[in-house]
Amino acid sequence: MQPKDRLLALAIVCVWGINFVVIKVGLAGVPPMLLGALRFCLVAFPAIFFVPRPRVPLRMLLAYGATISLGQFAFLFYAMAVGMPAGLASLVLQSQVFFTVGIAALWLGEPVRWHNLAGMLVAACGLVLIGTGAATGTAPGGMSVAGFLLTLCAAACWASGNIVSKKIGPVDLLGLVVWAALIPIVPFALLSLWFEGPTRIAASLTHVSGAAVFAVLYLAFAATVFGYTMWGRLLTRYPASQVAPLTLLVPVVGLVAAHGLLGEDLSVAQWLGAAVVMAGLLLNVFGGRLWVGRRFARR
């Protein structure tokens, strides 16, 4: 991966890590399905009047919007609304790495090399340490079964969207993100009417706070327009097994942000787990190069 793309990946990781704190802030004033509808309304409008529709088959556009936009965030927002802590949500959602690499290997036939597997195994051990420390912390408390399962569903949807993005191939990514944002708006609105009701929707919109407005703007423009446009660019340039594991840094940023901004405690196990995740990422990204270098040096 080129140095500029590594910096881009780091920026996406930071934006997405802080994103979980922002979601918690938004959910304090706006119910989850309404938050999703508002997020994608801002992504789509007025941008669709200025951004050309990407040259993507309608079925692929629908698949992208249904997985990475509607599915992922419907499950994630509801999981966090029923008590999933921000730091733990950022952690569990990264199981998308394993879904992505597995689906890419089975469906796209992408190779999974020894250093990819070893790096993900090491990083997974770090995630277990982080999860164990978080579950025994005083502020976040343990994960509920519902929150955990819903977040896993969100991760599976994200991974499916990654594969759809790979199948789409090189395309105007800003156009893809903007036009795909049209797809979840109506389903989110219908889900909001069903789960939250017109009375709660009206109360949320008429008494919206400045913090909730900021949250919707951040989710729409930073996390979605910037994050997913640049993420899709990386996925079209590099194998999924190389790009997807980089998001294992997201829970590190998310846990630190949740601690600093929401008061969710970090334990020694969490800090240790973050270091192990870093080691796994380094192994995944640089392991093959180091192995080739050692073999060359022996010759």
C-alpha positions in Angstrom: 0.0 0.0 0.0 1.4 3.4 -1.0 2.2 5.9 1.9 -0.6 8.3 0.8 -3.1 5.5 1.0 -1.9 4.5 4.4 -2.5 8.1 5.6 -5.9 8.0 4.0 -6.7 4.7 5.8 -5.6 6.3 9.1 -7.9 9.3 8.5 -10.8 7.0 7.8 -10.0 5.0 11.0 -10.1 8.1 13.1 -13.3 9.4 11.6 -15.0 6.0 12.1 -13.6 5.5 15.6 -15.1 8.9 16.8 -18.2 8.0 14.9 -19.4 5.7 17.7 -19.3 8.5 20.3 -21.2 10.7 17.8 -23.9 8.1 17.4 -24.4 7.9 21.1 -24.7 11.7 21.2 -27.2 11.6 18.4 -29.3 8.8 19.9 -29.7 10.9 23.1 -31.9 13.2 21.1 -33.1 11.3 18.1 -34.5 7.7 18.0 -32.4 5.2 16.0 -34.4 4.7 12.8 -35.2 8.4 12.5 -31.5 9.1 12.9 -30.8 6.8 10.0 -33.4 8.5 7.8 -32.0 11.9 8.6 -28.4 10.8 8.0 -29.0 9.5 4.5 -31.3 12.4 3.6 -28.4 14.7 4.2 -26.1 12.5 2.2 -28.4 12.4 -0.8 -29.9 15.9 -0.8 -29.1 18.2 -2.4 -26.0 16.3 -3.7 -27.9 14.2 -6.2 -28.7 17.4 -8.2 -25.0 18.1 -8.7 -23.3 14.6 -8.6 -23.9 12.5 -11.7 -25.4 9.0 -11.2 -22.5 6.4 -11.4 -22.4 3.9 -14.2 -23.5 1.1 -12.0 -26.2 -1.5 -12.8 -29.3 -0.8 -10.7 -29.2 -4.1 -9.0 -25.6 -3.4 -7.8 -26.6 0.0 -6.6 -29.5 -1.5 -4.7 -27.3 -4.2 -3.2 -24.7 -1.6 -2.0 -27.4 0.7 -0.4 -29.2 -2.2 1.2 -26.1 -3.7 2.8 -23.6 -1.1 3.7 -26.2 1.7 4.3 -29.5 0.3 5.4 -28.5 -3.0 6.9 -25.4 -2.0 8.7 -26.8 1.1 10.3 -30.3 -0.1 11.1 -28.7 -2.9 13.1 -25.9 -0.8 14.6 -28.1 2.2 15.6 -30.7 -0.1 17.2 -28.0 -2.1 19.1 -26.6 1.2 20.5 -30.1 2.4 21.4 -30.7 -0.7 23.5 -27.6 -0.2 25.5 -24.5 -1.3 23.5 -21.7 1.0 24.7 -19.9 3.1 22.1 -16.5 1.5 22.8 -17.8 -2.0 22.7 -19.8 -1.3 19.5 -16.6 -0.1 17.8 -15.0 -3.3 18.9 -17.6 -5.9 17.9 -18.4 -4.2 14.6 -14.8 -5.0 13.5 -15.8 -8.7 13.1 -16.6 -7.4 9.6 -12.9 -8.1 8.8 -13.4 -11.8 9.2 -16.7 -11.8 7.3 -15.1 -9.7 4.5 -12.0 -11.8 4.0 -14.0 -15.1 4.2 -16.6 -13.9 1.7 -13.9 -12.5 -0.7 -12.1 -15.8 -0.6 -15.2 -17.9 -1.2 -17.0 -15.7 -3.7 -14.2 -13.7 -5.4 -11.5 -16.3 -5.1 -9.1 -13.8 -3.5 -6.0 -15.5 -2.0 -5.5 -15.4 1.8 -1.8 -15.7 2.6 -0.2 -16.9 5.8 0.6 -13.4 7.1 -3.0 -12.3 6.5 -4.3 -15.2 8.6 -1.6 -14.8 11.2 -2.2 -11.0 11.5 -5.9 -11.5 11.9 -5.4 -14.2 14.5 -3.1 -12.0 16.5 -5.5 -9.0 16.1 -8.4 -11.3 17.1 -6.6 -12.1 20.3 -6.3 -8.4 20.9 -10.0 -7.9 20.4 -10.7 -10.6 22.9 -8.5 -8.9 25.4 -10.2 -5.5 24.8 -13.7 -7.2 25.1 -12.7 -8.9 28.3 -11.4 -5.7 29.8 -14.5 -3.8 28.7 -16.9 -6.3 30.1 -15.2 -6.0 33.6 -14.9 -2.2 33.5 -17.0 -0.1 35.8 -18.5 2.4 33.3 -19.4 0.5 30.2 -20.7 -2.7 31.9 -21.2 -5.9 30.0 -22.7 -6.3 26.5 -26.3 -7.4 26.3 -27.0 -10.4 24.2 -29.3 -8.3 21.9 -26.7 -5.6 21.5 -24.0 -8.1 20.7 -26.1 -10.0 18.1 -27.4 -6.9 16.5 -23.9 -5.5 16.1 -22.7 -8.8 14.6 -25.6 -8.4 12.1 -24.3 -4.9 11.3 -20.8 -6.3 10.8 -22.1 -8.9 8.3 -24.0 -6.2 6.4 -20.8 -4.1 6.2 -18.8 -7.0 4.9 -21.4 -7.8 2.3 -21.3 -4.2 1.2 -17.5 -4.4 0.9 -17.8 -7.4 -1.5 -20.5 -5.5 -3.5 -18.1 -2.6 -3.8 -15.4 -5.0 -5.0 -17.8 -6.4 -7.6 -18.7 -3.0 -8.8 -15.1 -2.2 -9.4 -13.7 1.2 -10.4 -16.4 3.8 -10.4 -17.2 7.4 -9.4 -17.2 6.6 -5.7 -18.7 9.9 -4.6 -21.6 9.3 -7.0 -21.9 5.8 -5.7 -22.2 6.9 -2.0 -24.6 9.8 -2.8 -26.9 7.9 -5.1 -26.9 4.7 -2.9 -28.0 7.0 0.0 -31.4 7.3 -1.7 -32.1 3.6 -1.1 -32.3 3.5 2.7 -34.2 6.7 3.2 -37.7 5.3 2.7 -37.0 2.0 4.6 -35.6 3.9 7.5 -38.6 6.2 7.5 -41.0 3.3 7.5 -39.1 1.6 10.3 -39.2 4.8 12.3 -43.0 5.0 11.9 -43.3 1.3 12.9 -40.9 1.2 15.9 -41.0 4.9 17.1 -44.3 6.2 16.0 -45.4 9.7 14.7 -45.6 11.2 18.1 -42.0 10.5 19.0 -40.8 11.5 15.6 -42.6 14.8 15.8 -41.2 15.5 19.3 -37.7 14.6 18.2 -37.8 17.0 15.2 -39.4 19.9 17.1 -37.2 19.7 20.1 -33.9 18.8 18.4 -30.8 19.9 20.2 -27.6 21.4 18.8 -25.7 18.2 19.8 -28.1 16.1 17.8 -27.8 18.4 14.8 -24.0 18.1 15.0 -24.3 14.3 15.2 -26.5 14.1 12.1 -24.1 16.4 10.1 -21.0 14.4 11.2 -22.7 11.0 10.4 -23.7 12.3 7.0 -20.7 14.1 5.7 -17.7 12.9 7.7 -18.5 9.2 8.4 -20.5 8.6 5.2 -19.5 10.9 2.3 -15.8 11.1 3.2 -15.4 7.7 5.0 -17.2 5.4 2.5 -16.0 7.2 -0.6 -12.4 6.9 0.5 -12.9 3.3 1.8 -14.4 2.2 -1.5 -11.4 3.7 -3.3 -9.0 1.6 -1.1 -11.0 -1.5 -1.8 -10.8 -1.0 -5.5 -7.0 -0.6 -5.4 -6.0 -3.4 -3.0 -7.2 -6.9 -2.1 -9.9 -7.1 0.6 -7.5 -9.2 2.8 -5.1 -6.2 2.9 -7.6 -3.4 3.3 -10.3 -4.8 5.6 -8.0 -5.6 8.6 -7.0 -2.0 8.8 -10.4 -1.3 10.4 -9.2 -3.3 13.4 -7.7 0.1 14.5 -11.2 1.6 14.7 -12.0 0.1 18.1 -8.7 1.4 19.5 -9.8 5.0 18.5 -13.4 4.2 19.5 -12.4 3.0 23.0 -10.1 6.0 23.6 -12.8 8.4 22.3 -15.5 6.8 24.4 -13.2 7.0 27.5 -12.3 10.7 26.9 -15.7 12.0 25.8 -18.3 9.7 27.4 -16.4 8.5 30.5 -16.3 4.8 29.5 -13.4 3.4 31.5 -10.4 1.7 29.9 -8.8 -1.2 31.8 -5.3 -2.5 31.6 -6.5 -5.4 29.5 -8.0 -2.9 27.0 -4.7 -1.1 26.6 -2.9 -4.4 26.2 -5.5 -5.6 23.7 -5.0 -2.4 21.7 -1.3 -3.0 21.5 -1.9 -6.6 20.4 -4.3 -5.4 17.7 -1.6 -3.0 16.5 0.9 -5.9 16.3 -1.6 -8.0 14.3 -2.1 -5.1 11.8 1.6 -4.7 11.3 1.9 -8.5 10.7 -0.9 -8.4 8.2 0.4 -5.4 6.3 4.1 -6.0 6.5 4.4 -9.7 7.2 4.7 -10.8 3.5 7.3 -8.1 2.8 9.4 -9.1 5.8 9.2 -12.8 4.8 10.4 -12.0 1.3 13.2 -9.9 2.7 14.4 -12.7 5.0 14.4 -15.2 2.1 16.3 -12.8 -0.1 18.8 -12.1 2.7 19.4 -15.9 3.1 20.3 -16.1 -0.6 
